[in-house]
Amino acid sequence: VTGLTEGLDRLGEDGLLRLHYSLNKRIAKVVRSYRGRITRIDGDRVVVLWGLGRNSSRDLELCVRCADELLQIPARFEKERGQKVLLSMGIHRGSVLVPGGRKRRRLPAYTSLGDTVKLAHRLCQEAALGEVLVSEQVVGLLGSWCECEQTVQFRVKWSRQVEQAHRLVRVHRHARREHSGSWVPRGQELDILAEALIAADAGQSVLVAIAGEAGSGKGRF
């Protein structure tokens, strides 16, 4: 969040805190509508996670659609509250360490840690005002409902690899149902499944387990 402190002289500290609280309430409402969970509010930075408790193959799509809607908040906020603010966001996907959280209701239930959160933060830092940047890993999983373009490259302290960022250009309202399947080959898995079906048809007992991260295509397979 950028721009809130510019209203300090006009509103005073108490007025600015009330304005900040109002903005966070709007952000939280949108996040909840897309099944996200705010895990940290640290000054002007908000950390949101998907897949806590119960993950879904749609978590990544919900996250990106949420970010796209969050970009609409500043215009409405300025019109209603008279304060110009801008949002910048970074999106990355991966494992997140979430130690046991606090039990008090008004505090986040989780503290999110790990390189996934750090890379999302770096993407947010690299993003221009009013911009959403996604990682190379994320853009490879997005479907035709979302358009991105390649933008800045940057380095991170914990890896020698150069990270490539992609700018979120457009999110279409409806996702197309077709999928090329080119991002994950399924040849070997299909052969295994076919052999299992043949064995079951011959009267043998067969157990097939399908494992993978959320969003990797288990349900579609």
Secondary structure, DSSP 8 states (H G I E B T S, - for coil): -BSGGGGHHHHHHHHHHHHHHHHHHHHHHHHHHTT-EEEEEETTEEEEESSSSS--TTHHHHHHHHHHHHTTHHHHHHHHHS---B--EEE--S--B------STTS-S---BSHHHHHHHHHHHHS-TT-EEEEHHHHTT--TTEEEEEEEEEEETTEEEEEEEEEEEEE-SS--S----TTS--HHHHHHHHHHHHHHHTT----------TTSSTTT-
